[in-house]
Amino acid sequence: ATREECVLALSRGVDEIFGRVDLLVYSAGIAKAAFISDFQLGDFDRSLQVNLVGYFLCAREFSRLMIRDGIQGRIIQINSK
């Protein structure tokens, strides 16, 4: 869910198939266990992409559908670490 074009395609597909969105549960997340002194920038960037950017893209696109349809839906983000 970190590529904008994929999230746009997903939201369009959901809209076409189901016609409305009442709930979004974003449960994608990654965490690498390491001392910060051993953490690589690439690992940190990947974590930000999945845990923050992916959530942002999904929340933005699916909230637009909810707002368009006047639905007071819910967006839930679940993280394990």
C-alpha positions, 0 to 999 in steps of 0.5 A: 500500500505504499504506491499511490497508483496501487492505492488509487486502483484499490479504492476505485475497485472497491467503489465499483464493486461495493458502491460504498465504504463504511470502514477501513482497517489498515493493518499493514505494518513492519518493524525491525528489531535492532539497536538504533546504532545498527539500523540502516537508513533503508530499513528506517525508510521502508518502515516509514513507507509501510507504517506511515505513508501506506496508512496516509494513502489508504486513509486519504483515498477511502475517506474521500469515498466516505465523504463523497457519499456522506458516510460517517465511517470509521478508519482504524489503524492497527500496529503490532509494535 
